[in-house]
Amino acid sequence: MALSALNIQKIFQGFGKIPKSVFALPVLQRLCLIENQLVGSLEDIPAPSSSPLWTIDLRSNQLTGPIPKSFFLLTNLQRLDLGSNKLTGTIELGYIWRLINLTYLDLGNNMISLIEKEGDTIFSHSLKIQYLYLASCNLTKFPASFKYHDTIQGLDLSNNKIEGAIPSWVWENRLFVLNLSHNMFTTLEKSPIVQMEHLYGLDLSFNRLQGSIPIPLTSSDLVVLDCSNNNFSSIEPNFGTYLRNVIYINLSNNKLSGHVPPSFCSLNGLEFMDLSDNYFSGPIPSCLMDKADLIILKLRENKLHGMLPENIREGCKLRTVDLNGNQIEGVLPRSLANCQDLEVLDIGNNQIVDSFPSWMGTLPELRILVLRSNQLNGTIRDGTIRDLQDGYQLFTSLQILDLASNHFSGDLHPEWFENLRAMMDNSNHVGEILQHQRNSRWKTLVYQDTVILTFKHAALSITRIQTAFKVIDFSNNSFEGSIPGSIGRLVSLHGLDMSHNNFKGQIPSQLGNLTRLESMDLSCNYLSGEIPQEFTSLTSLSWLNLSHNNLTGTIPQGNQFLTFPSSSFEGNAGLCGIQLSKQCDTPGPDSTTRSTLAPEPNTLWHDRLDAIIFFLFAGLGFGVGFALAIIFRSFYHIEGWLCMHMY
């Protein structure tokens, strides 16, 4: 029996080259060799006009070199998928249009260049092509021949270099999916409201589009709309009434202003909504917090004000609420306790006046709680300790806790930290990415949370949060008493910042158990005694700041301690060691009180210079494989670090 189909998928990892004889098989109709790490160049097909091949699928390999012209002479070819290889060369669209039976073409994500020559439209009138994926094909203009492809249902021209306007005829085709992201489009030739009856996926993100957000009128369900990272400045007030079947909206990083349109409340099936990094003002519509199906609500970095809605229903499905960087006032709504699936709550950099939300401790999935830079006050122990005494387990899943720059006070109870079970997990796995997935008719939607933390004296914008990454930041408050030794049980901590408080007593030696710790800042407190020798076992520690305390004795000399600069220890009159100019075998100056070494905690910080540098970085020594966007915020002063509270 002659071979008519060859289908090898993900089997021979490192299979080698495609034998030339494969294309010469006389009755071969289907050739599918996807994801096999095939290498080498493609061979010419002998007698292509008489070949019975109607499917060639070689996507996701390591193929190199040009695409042989004989591929474009296969008159029976219906499906050609060469996407995600390393193919090179220049291809004229006119060659492709000669494949009159072609219905599916994917040449995307290679290193080829597509060009359109005059007359290429002549061949395109009678084509049957339905799916055309030409991402990263170095296109510089919208091919005019596409105007005549009224059979196209899926069009992907993402990651090209196309400039100017999106042609009006694009909206007149029977498209199901349109992806024009990562280009240089500036305008739409059509009014914002466009009739696209069958559309269920529109991605215009990462362009330079201006004006009003386009609204596709469609009867499809599970609609996905992404217009993020553009220069859109307006949105139709009735936006929501036109898109009742949308499940995903991303309008982030634009120039949208005014109130959030109340018509968003009409989007009954909405699951993902991201309006972050715009100029929206006014209150948050109460209906948004009450939507039955909403999973992700991201409104960070706007100018929203007023109080948070209190009408969150029982059975709430919210998993992420990110309102960081607004002007929200009042208290945290207690009805958030109805969101039993909540994983991320980031309400930092607002004007919330409330006490510590111990009532959130029973949320079983809560992983990230960011409350920094508000006006929260009181202790974090009263209600929490009562719950612990009643047998409740609180904050057991928490991996990131940021309470920095508030007005918290009082001492920290050791029992409070003993319930942070997720931070006690010392398994060696790197953890999964904290993300949410949703299958749509177009593709699998993946949403990854973002959080900005202070880590190693830098503000880190983490865009891929590993579940193994654990951080506590209590800095810039008025906590007092001793630092609890029970923190030493949180053995999977990567970052601990207790700086700029009123802690006193000795540094607990149990902190030497935190072998994964990479950043520790205990500066600007009233800590006394010696630096624990156990700290020399913290071999992952690359950032340490113990400055401006009342520490005494010899600075440990083992392991990485020799790498820390003098600024890590300055402002401690009783310390000595080779890191400082004061050697331990010589008498030091008269003891000086802390008040002469550093200002009181509420003294204003002066002579501050901020230098902000943005770049993408993988890893940064976490050992958990992050992809990070890092904002370095360095502080300079001729006398070194100064101690203060930052509110």
PLY file of the C-alpha trace (Angstrom):
ply
format ascii 1.0
element vertex 647
property float x
property float y
property float z
element edge 646
property int vertex1
property int vertex2
end_header
0.00 0.00 0.00
1.37 3.43 -0.97
1.80 6.04 1.77
-0.78 8.83 1.41
-0.34 10.57 4.77
2.64 11.15 7.05
1.80 12.57 10.46
4.58 12.88 13.06
3.90 15.39 15.85
6.13 16.13 18.86
7.73 12.70 18.67
11.27 12.86 17.30
12.66 15.78 19.28
15.81 16.44 17.25
14.65 14.45 14.21
17.19 16.11 11.91
16.55 17.10 8.32
13.50 16.27 6.24
14.57 13.60 3.74
14.32 14.77 0.15
12.55 11.54 -0.71
9.54 12.51 1.43
8.40 15.10 -1.11
8.87 12.57 -3.93
6.38 10.03 -2.54
4.01 9.66 -5.51
0.68 9.49 -3.66
1.49 11.54 -0.54
-1.41 13.90 0.18
-0.81 15.06 3.75
2.54 15.85 5.36
2.42 16.88 9.03
5.71 17.12 10.97
4.93 19.82 13.53
7.06 20.55 16.64
9.84 18.06 15.96
12.82 20.45 16.01
13.54 19.66 12.39
16.55 21.51 10.99
18.04 22.28 7.61
16.48 23.74 4.50
13.44 22.71 2.50
14.03 20.71 -0.66
12.41 21.39 -4.02
9.33 19.32 -4.79
9.71 17.34 -8.03
6.88 17.79 -10.55
4.83 20.03 -8.22
2.00 20.61 -10.69
1.14 16.90 -10.62
1.76 16.36 -6.90
-1.29 15.19 -4.92
-0.13 17.09 -1.81
-2.95 19.16 -0.35
-1.60 19.66 3.19
1.92 20.64 4.28
2.25 21.43 7.99
5.82 21.96 9.21
5.16 24.60 11.85
7.20 25.07 15.03
10.49 23.52 13.92
13.98 24.96 13.32
13.89 25.02 9.51
16.14 27.54 7.76
16.77 28.93 4.31
14.29 30.13 1.67
10.95 28.59 0.78
11.41 26.77 -2.57
9.37 28.25 -5.42
8.09 24.77 -6.20
5.89 25.03 -3.08
3.90 27.73 -4.87
3.31 25.46 -7.87
1.41 22.80 -5.92
-1.92 23.23 -7.64
-3.75 20.92 -5.22
-2.40 22.59 -2.08
-5.13 23.67 0.35
-3.19 24.10 3.59
0.37 25.42 3.92
1.70 26.02 7.43
5.37 26.93 7.78
4.91 29.21 10.79
7.37 29.58 13.67
10.56 28.44 11.95
13.70 30.33 10.89
12.95 30.58 7.19
14.44 33.48 5.26
14.22 35.17 1.88
11.80 37.43 0.03
8.45 36.20 -1.25
6.19 37.97 -3.71
2.50 37.79 -2.83
1.83 37.07 -6.48
3.40 33.63 -6.07
1.04 32.84 -3.21
-2.05 33.95 -5.12
-1.30 31.31 -7.79
-2.32 28.62 -5.29
-5.96 28.80 -6.34
-7.12 26.02 -4.00
-5.38 27.41 -0.92
-7.67 27.97 2.07
-5.13 28.20 4.92
-1.71 29.90 4.89
0.65 30.54 7.81
4.10 31.97 7.09
4.26 33.92 10.35
7.08 34.22 12.84
9.93 33.50 10.47
12.55 35.84 9.06
11.02 36.22 5.61
9.97 39.43 3.87
6.69 39.64 1.95
6.38 42.16 -0.85
3.50 43.13 -3.10
4.25 44.08 -6.68
2.04 45.89 -9.13
-0.31 43.42 -10.73
-0.39 40.97 -7.81
-4.10 41.72 -7.36
-4.84 40.13 -10.74
-4.26 36.66 -9.33
-6.21 37.18 -6.13
-9.79 37.58 -7.37
-10.72 33.91 -7.52
-8.97 32.72 -4.36
-10.73 30.64 -1.71
-8.38 31.56 1.13
-10.04 31.72 4.55
-7.18 31.98 7.05
-4.14 34.15 6.40
-1.48 34.39 9.11
1.44 36.61 8.14
2.79 37.80 11.48
6.39 39.08 11.53
6.75 39.07 7.75
8.33 42.55 7.45
5.30 44.05 5.71
5.51 47.84 5.49
2.07 48.53 4.01
-1.35 46.97 4.00
-1.43 44.75 0.86
-4.00 46.16 -1.57
-4.73 42.68 -2.92
-6.34 41.73 0.40
-9.27 43.94 -0.56
-10.48 41.27 -2.96
-10.27 38.37 -0.52
-13.87 38.45 0.63
-13.61 34.84 1.81
-11.05 35.60 4.55
-12.28 34.75 8.04
-9.02 35.01 9.99
-6.38 37.67 9.25
-3.19 38.09 11.30
-0.74 40.81 10.27
0.71 41.36 13.74
4.33 42.26 14.42
4.94 43.94 11.09
5.92 47.51 10.21
2.69 48.74 8.64
2.08 52.48 8.97
-0.78 54.89 8.32
-4.50 54.18 8.36
-6.34 50.89 8.69
-8.28 50.75 5.38
-12.05 51.01 5.59
-12.54 47.89 3.45
-10.96 45.79 6.22
-14.11 46.23 8.28
-16.32 45.18 5.35
-14.99 41.62 5.05
-16.62 38.67 6.77
-13.86 38.45 9.33
-14.10 36.31 12.43
-10.67 37.30 13.75
-8.54 40.37 12.99
-5.10 40.80 14.56
-3.21 43.97 13.60
-1.27 44.32 16.84
2.35 45.50 17.11
2.37 47.69 14.02
2.51 51.45 13.50
-1.08 52.22 12.50
-2.19 55.73 13.45
-5.83 56.12 12.35
-8.97 54.31 11.27
-10.55 55.12 7.91
-13.91 54.06 9.33
-16.13 55.58 12.00
-15.70 54.07 15.48
-18.81 51.91 15.12
-18.13 49.23 12.50
-20.43 46.48 11.29
-18.64 43.14 11.70
-21.41 40.66 12.23
-19.27 37.54 12.63
-16.28 38.99 14.52
-15.27 37.39 17.81
-11.63 38.51 18.06
-10.16 42.01 17.47
-6.60 42.90 18.50
-5.31 46.39 17.69
-2.88 46.60 20.61
0.57 48.19 20.47
-0.02 50.64 17.65
-0.25 54.43 17.55
-3.97 54.66 16.96
-5.75 57.87 17.94
-9.32 59.06 18.29
-12.15 56.91 19.55
-12.05 53.22 20.50
-13.59 51.17 17.62
-16.76 49.26 18.42
-17.43 46.18 16.28
-21.14 45.46 15.97
-21.23 41.70 16.14
-23.72 39.00 16.99
-20.97 36.55 17.98
-20.54 35.38 21.53
-17.34 35.16 23.63
-15.98 38.31 21.99
-12.38 39.39 22.72
-11.38 43.06 22.28
-7.83 44.35 22.84
-7.08 48.01 22.02
-4.38 48.46 24.65
-1.14 50.42 24.27
-2.32 53.03 21.79
-3.15 56.73 21.88
-6.95 56.43 21.92
-8.43 59.42 23.71
-12.19 58.82 23.76
-14.76 56.10 24.11
-18.43 56.09 23.11
-20.67 56.51 26.20
-22.85 53.63 24.98
-19.83 51.40 24.40
-21.19 48.62 26.57
-24.61 48.45 24.92
-23.02 47.50 21.58
-20.86 44.67 22.94
-23.14 42.66 25.15
-21.34 39.38 24.36
-17.79 40.50 25.14
-15.85 38.45 27.72
-12.48 40.23 27.52
-11.76 43.97 27.24
-8.30 45.48 27.45
-8.13 49.25 26.93
-5.07 49.84 29.11
-2.26 52.28 28.36
-4.23 54.80 26.34
-5.28 58.40 26.93
-8.90 57.77 27.84
-10.44 60.27 30.25
-13.74 61.15 31.89
-15.85 58.78 33.93
-15.82 55.04 33.34
-18.89 54.60 31.08
-21.82 53.17 33.08
-22.70 51.18 29.95
-19.99 48.72 30.98
-22.61 47.46 33.39
-24.50 46.07 30.38
-21.70 43.58 29.70
-23.30 40.69 31.51
-20.76 38.05 30.44
-17.65 40.17 31.04
-14.86 38.23 32.76
-11.69 40.27 32.13
-11.56 44.08 32.18
-8.38 46.14 32.12
-8.68 49.94 31.96
-5.38 50.64 33.71
-2.93 53.44 32.88
-5.45 55.93 31.54
-6.91 59.19 32.84
-10.32 57.98 34.02
-11.72 60.03 36.89
-14.77 59.99 39.10
-16.01 57.09 41.21
-15.83 53.42 40.32
-19.28 52.39 39.03
-20.81 50.25 41.75
-22.07 47.78 39.16
-18.51 46.73 38.27
-17.91 45.25 41.71
-21.30 43.55 41.54
-20.92 41.80 38.17
-21.67 38.12 38.48
-19.03 36.78 36.06
-16.18 39.29 36.45
-12.89 37.59 37.33
-10.28 40.29 36.65
-10.86 43.99 37.46
-7.83 46.14 36.77
-8.15 49.93 37.07
-4.67 50.82 38.32
-2.96 54.14 37.54
-5.98 56.33 36.81
-7.49 59.29 38.66
-10.45 57.51 40.18
-11.69 58.86 43.50
-14.52 58.44 45.93
-15.24 55.37 48.02
-15.16 51.75 46.96
-18.56 50.18 46.28
-19.93 48.09 49.14
-22.35 46.01 47.10
-20.20 42.95 46.33
-22.56 40.02 46.17
-22.21 36.57 47.68
-20.76 34.15 45.17
-18.44 36.86 43.82
-16.01 35.36 41.25
-13.34 38.07 41.42
-9.81 36.71 41.54
-7.87 39.93 40.91
-8.79 43.44 42.03
-6.06 45.94 41.12
-6.83 49.58 41.94
-3.29 50.74 42.68
-2.37 54.37 42.00
-5.70 56.18 42.22
-7.24 58.58 44.75
-9.72 56.22 46.37
-10.87 57.18 49.86
-12.87 55.69 52.69
-12.61 52.17 54.03
-12.09 48.76 52.49
-15.51 47.24 51.72
-16.19 44.34 54.07
-18.22 42.71 51.31
-14.90 41.77 49.66
-15.06 38.83 52.04
-17.70 37.41 49.68
-14.98 36.90 47.05
-13.79 33.51 48.21
-11.72 33.03 45.03
-9.80 36.30 45.46
-6.07 35.80 44.86
-4.77 39.34 44.32
-5.87 42.55 46.04
-3.72 45.56 45.20
-5.08 48.82 46.52
-1.74 50.50 47.14
-1.06 54.20 46.59
-4.54 55.46 47.40
-6.07 57.36 50.32
-7.77 54.56 52.22
-8.32 55.35 55.91
-8.99 52.14 57.80
-7.51 49.55 60.11
-5.73 46.36 59.12
-8.20 44.07 57.28
-7.86 41.01 59.50
-11.27 39.95 58.20
-9.57 39.08 54.88
-7.51 36.41 56.60
-10.13 33.75 55.97
-10.00 34.18 52.18
-8.54 30.78 51.28
-6.90 31.75 47.96
-5.50 35.19 48.83
-1.87 35.21 47.66
-1.04 38.89 47.18
-2.14 41.72 49.47
-0.73 45.16 48.65
-1.90 48.01 50.89
1.16 50.27 50.70
1.02 54.06 50.72
-2.42 54.61 52.21
-3.52 55.96 55.59
-4.13 52.65 57.32
-3.58 52.77 61.06
-3.70 50.86 64.31
-2.16 47.49 65.05
-2.32 44.35 62.97
-2.74 42.07 65.96
-5.98 42.81 67.83
-8.70 41.29 65.67
-6.29 38.82 64.13
-5.12 37.39 67.45
-8.71 36.98 68.62
-9.43 34.99 65.47
-6.32 32.85 66.05
-7.44 32.15 69.61
-10.81 31.06 68.24
-9.08 28.49 66.02
-9.18 30.32 62.69
-6.34 29.87 60.22
-5.60 33.25 58.66
-3.70 34.29 55.53
-2.49 30.74 54.96
-1.95 31.23 51.19
-0.31 34.66 51.38
2.98 34.95 49.48
3.32 38.74 49.10
2.31 41.11 51.91
3.06 44.82 51.45
1.96 47.19 54.23
4.69 49.79 53.63
4.21 53.53 54.12
1.09 53.56 56.28
0.47 54.57 59.91
0.48 51.13 61.53
1.76 51.01 65.09
2.11 48.69 68.05
4.15 45.54 68.41
4.03 42.46 66.19
2.72 39.32 67.85
4.80 36.18 67.13
1.67 34.08 66.60
0.60 36.31 63.71
3.45 35.05 61.51
3.00 31.41 62.45
-0.11 31.17 60.30
1.60 32.23 57.05
1.81 28.63 55.86
2.65 29.44 52.22
5.79 31.27 53.37
6.89 28.20 55.31
6.90 25.97 52.23
10.56 25.14 51.62
10.12 22.82 48.65
12.66 23.28 45.89
10.30 23.73 42.97
10.39 27.14 41.31
6.63 27.47 41.38
4.10 28.21 38.72
3.28 31.53 37.13
0.34 33.19 38.86
-2.03 33.56 35.93
-5.59 33.03 34.77
-6.57 31.21 31.58
-9.80 31.21 29.63
-10.56 29.43 26.40
-12.32 31.55 23.80
-13.41 30.82 20.25
-10.26 32.58 19.05
-7.47 31.47 21.38
-6.60 30.69 24.96
-6.63 33.96 26.87
-3.85 34.24 29.44
-3.87 37.00 32.05
-0.82 37.50 34.26
-0.96 39.73 37.31
1.48 42.60 37.84
2.69 43.90 41.17
5.22 46.63 42.07
7.34 45.94 45.14
10.43 47.34 46.80
13.12 44.69 46.56
16.86 45.22 47.02
16.23 48.95 47.45
14.57 49.09 44.02
10.97 49.27 42.88
10.30 46.11 40.90
7.38 45.78 38.52
6.93 42.04 38.36
4.90 40.97 35.35
5.24 37.21 35.78
4.72 36.40 39.43
6.02 33.02 40.52
4.03 31.28 43.22
7.40 30.53 44.88
8.28 34.23 45.27
7.62 35.38 48.87
8.03 38.93 50.22
7.06 40.85 53.38
7.35 44.65 53.47
6.39 46.46 56.71
8.66 49.47 56.11
7.85 53.12 56.80
5.38 52.60 59.62
5.54 53.06 63.40
5.78 49.44 64.52
7.58 49.00 67.82
8.76 46.32 70.19
10.93 43.42 69.11
11.10 41.83 65.69
9.42 38.43 66.26
11.71 35.42 66.04
8.81 33.49 64.49
9.60 35.23 61.19
12.50 32.77 61.05
9.96 30.03 60.32
9.05 31.66 57.01
11.89 29.80 55.32
10.80 30.49 51.72
11.00 34.29 52.06
12.96 36.07 49.32
12.55 39.58 50.69
12.07 41.07 54.18
11.84 44.83 54.75
11.17 46.11 58.29
13.05 49.40 57.86
11.99 52.86 59.06
10.06 51.74 62.12
10.64 51.88 65.88
11.78 48.31 66.48
14.20 47.77 69.35
15.93 44.92 71.05
18.20 42.41 69.39
17.94 41.08 65.86
16.50 37.57 66.30
19.03 34.89 65.43
16.18 32.83 63.93
16.34 35.05 60.83
19.45 33.03 59.99
17.06 30.21 58.98
15.83 32.22 55.98
18.24 30.58 53.55
16.36 31.76 50.48
16.45 35.39 51.56
17.97 37.68 48.95
17.04 41.08 50.33
16.83 42.17 53.99
16.40 45.74 55.18
16.23 46.44 58.93
17.66 49.95 58.71
16.50 53.03 60.60
15.22 51.38 63.75
16.51 51.19 67.34
17.92 47.67 67.16
20.75 46.87 69.56
23.17 44.07 70.30
25.33 42.19 67.84
24.60 41.09 64.29
23.76 37.37 64.60
26.59 35.13 63.38
23.86 32.91 61.90
23.50 35.49 59.11
26.66 34.14 57.50
24.61 31.09 56.44
22.35 33.31 54.32
24.35 32.63 51.17
21.55 33.84 48.87
21.55 37.26 50.53
22.74 39.88 48.03
21.22 43.01 49.60
21.56 43.85 53.30
20.89 47.14 55.07
21.35 47.34 58.84
22.34 51.00 58.88
21.24 53.59 61.45
20.51 51.40 64.44
22.33 50.92 67.75
24.15 47.72 66.82
27.45 46.83 68.46
30.26 44.33 68.11
32.08 42.84 65.17
30.46 42.61 61.75
30.41 38.93 60.69
33.14 38.22 58.15
32.08 34.92 56.62
30.73 34.18 53.15
28.94 37.03 51.40
29.36 39.55 54.25
32.62 40.69 52.70
30.67 41.82 49.63
28.39 44.26 51.46
29.41 47.94 51.30
30.04 50.12 54.33
26.68 51.82 53.74
25.00 48.59 54.89
26.35 49.15 58.41
26.92 52.89 58.85
25.15 54.83 61.58
25.89 52.16 64.22
28.48 53.70 66.53
29.30 50.42 68.24
29.93 48.35 65.11
33.40 47.55 63.87
34.90 45.48 61.09
36.76 45.71 57.80
33.58 46.95 56.08
33.90 50.13 58.15
36.81 52.43 58.73
36.63 51.54 62.40
38.64 48.39 63.09
37.73 46.19 66.03
41.20 46.26 67.61
41.19 50.03 68.02
39.11 52.07 70.47
36.21 53.83 68.86
34.80 57.28 69.45
32.58 58.07 72.39
29.16 56.48 72.16
26.69 58.66 70.37
22.97 58.45 70.74
20.87 57.55 67.72
19.29 60.95 67.67
22.60 62.50 66.64
23.18 59.92 63.93
19.85 60.15 62.18
16.71 62.25 62.33
13.63 61.06 64.16
11.35 58.78 62.13
8.94 61.56 61.14
11.65 63.96 59.93
11.23 64.90 56.30
13.64 63.36 53.86
15.60 65.98 51.95
18.26 66.14 49.24
16.59 63.32 47.33
17.44 62.50 43.74
15.40 59.91 41.88
16.93 58.17 38.90
14.49 55.90 37.12
15.62 53.33 34.61
13.28 50.91 32.89
14.46 47.63 31.38
13.40 44.01 31.08
15.44 41.47 32.96
15.11 37.74 33.42
15.95 36.21 36.72
17.84 38.84 38.75
19.14 36.06 40.95
15.77 35.01 42.31
16.41 31.44 41.26
12.76 31.24 40.21
13.01 32.43 36.62
11.07 35.67 36.58
10.60 37.94 33.62
10.80 41.29 35.34
10.31 44.87 34.38
12.55 46.69 36.84
12.39 50.31 37.92
15.51 51.29 39.76
14.95 54.18 42.12
18.30 55.13 43.65
18.63 57.59 46.46
21.72 59.72 46.83
22.93 61.76 49.81
26.40 62.96 50.66
26.14 61.49 54.17
24.59 58.17 53.11
21.08 56.92 53.76
18.89 59.03 56.00
16.15 57.57 58.16
12.62 58.79 57.78
9.03 57.74 57.41
7.60 58.14 53.92
3.85 58.72 53.86
0 1
1 2
2 3
3 4
4 5
5 6
6 7
7 8
8 9
9 10
10 11
11 12
12 13
13 14
14 15
15 16
16 17
17 18
18 19
19 20
20 21
21 22
22 23
23 24
24 25
25 26
26 27
27 28
28 29
29 30
30 31
31 32
32 33
33 34
34 35
35 36
36 37
37 38
38 39
39 40
40 41
41 42
42 43
43 44
44 45
45 46
46 47
47 48
48 49
49 50
50 51
51 52
52 53
53 54
54 55
55 56
56 57
57 58
58 59
59 60
60 61
61 62
62 63
63 64
64 65
65 66
66 67
67 68
68 69
69 70
70 71
71 72
72 73
73 74
74 75
75 76
76 77
77 78
78 79
79 80
80 81
81 82
82 83
83 84
84 85
85 86
86 87
87 88
88 89
89 90
90 91
91 92
92 93
93 94
94 95
95 96
96 97
97 98
98 99
99 100
100 101
101 102
102 103
103 104
104 105
105 106
106 107
107 108
108 109
109 110
110 111
111 112
112 113
113 114
114 115
115 116
116 117
117 118
118 119
119 120
120 121
121 122
122 123
123 124
124 125
125 126
126 127
127 128
128 129
129 130
130 131
131 132
132 133
133 134
134 135
135 136
136 137
137 138
138 139
139 140
140 141
141 142
142 143
143 144
144 145
145 146
146 147
147 148
148 149
149 150
150 151
151 152
152 153
153 154
154 155
155 156
156 157
157 158
158 159
159 160
160 161
161 162
162 163
163 164
164 165
165 166
166 167
167 168
168 169
169 170
170 171
171 172
172 173
173 174
174 175
175 176
176 177
177 178
178 179
179 180
180 181
181 182
182 183
183 184
184 185
185 186
186 187
187 188
188 189
189 190
190 191
191 192
192 193
193 194
194 195
195 196
196 197
197 198
198 199
199 200
200 201
201 202
202 203
203 204
204 205
205 206
206 207
207 208
208 209
209 210
210 211
211 212
212 213
213 214
214 215
215 216
216 217
217 218
218 219
219 220
220 221
221 222
222 223
223 224
224 225
225 226
226 227
227 228
228 229
229 230
230 231
231 232
232 233
233 234
234 235
235 236
236 237
237 238
238 239
239 240
240 241
241 242
242 243
243 244
244 245
245 246
246 247
247 248
248 249
249 250
250 251
251 252
252 253
253 254
254 255
255 256
256 257
257 258
258 259
259 260
260 261
261 262
262 263
263 264
264 265
265 266
266 267
267 268
268 269
269 270
270 271
271 272
272 273
273 274
274 275
275 276
276 277
277 278
278 279
279 280
280 281
281 282
282 283
283 284
284 285
285 286
286 287
287 288
288 289
289 290
290 291
291 292
292 293
293 294
294 295
295 296
296 297
297 298
298 299
299 300
300 301
301 302
302 303
303 304
304 305
305 306
306 307
307 308
308 309
309 310
310 311
311 312
312 313
313 314
314 315
315 316
316 317
317 318
318 319
319 320
320 321
321 322
322 323
323 324
324 325
325 326
326 327
327 328
328 329
329 330
330 331
331 332
332 333
333 334
334 335
335 336
336 337
337 338
338 339
339 340
340 341
341 342
342 343
343 344
344 345
345 346
346 347
347 348
348 349
349 350
350 351
351 352
352 353
353 354
354 355
355 356
356 357
357 358
358 359
359 360
360 361
361 362
362 363
363 364
364 365
365 366
366 367
367 368
368 369
369 370
370 371
371 372
372 373
373 374
374 375
375 376
376 377
377 378
378 379
379 380
380 381
381 382
382 383
383 384
384 385
385 386
386 387
387 388
388 389
389 390
390 391
391 392
392 393
393 394
394 395
395 396
396 397
397 398
398 399
399 400
400 401
401 402
402 403
403 404
404 405
405 406
406 407
407 408
408 409
409 410
410 411
411 412
412 413
413 414
414 415
415 416
416 417
417 418
418 419
419 420
420 421
421 422
422 423
423 424
424 425
425 426
426 427
427 428
428 429
429 430
430 431
431 432
432 433
433 434
434 435
435 436
436 437
437 438
438 439
439 440
440 441
441 442
442 443
443 444
444 445
445 446
446 447
447 448
448 449
449 450
450 451
451 452
452 453
453 454
454 455
455 456
456 457
457 458
458 459
459 460
460 461
461 462
462 463
463 464
464 465
465 466
466 467
467 468
468 469
469 470
470 471
471 472
472 473
473 474
474 475
475 476
476 477
477 478
478 479
479 480
480 481
481 482
482 483
483 484
484 485
485 486
486 487
487 488
488 489
489 490
490 491
491 492
492 493
493 494
494 495
495 496
496 497
497 498
498 499
499 500
500 501
501 502
502 503
503 504
504 505
505 506
506 507
507 508
508 509
509 510
510 511
511 512
512 513
513 514
514 515
515 516
516 517
517 518
518 519
519 520
520 521
521 522
522 523
523 524
524 525
525 526
526 527
527 528
528 529
529 530
530 531
531 532
532 533
533 534
534 535
535 536
536 537
537 538
538 539
539 540
540 541
541 542
542 543
543 544
544 545
545 546
546 547
547 548
548 549
549 550
550 551
551 552
552 553
553 554
554 555
555 556
556 557
557 558
558 559
559 560
560 561
561 562
562 563
563 564
564 565
565 566
566 567
567 568
568 569
569 570
570 571
571 572
572 573
573 574
574 575
575 576
576 577
577 578
578 579
579 580
580 581
581 582
582 583
583 584
584 585
585 586
586 587
587 588
588 589
589 590
590 591
591 592
592 593
593 594
594 595
595 596
596 597
597 598
598 599
599 600
600 601
601 602
602 603
603 604
604 605
605 606
606 607
607 608
608 609
609 610
610 611
611 612
612 613
613 614
614 615
615 616
616 617
617 618
618 619
619 620
620 621
621 622
622 623
623 624
624 625
625 626
626 627
627 628
628 629
629 630
630 631
631 632
632 633
633 634
634 635
635 636
636 637
637 638
638 639
639 640
640 641
641 642
642 643
643 644
644 645
645 646
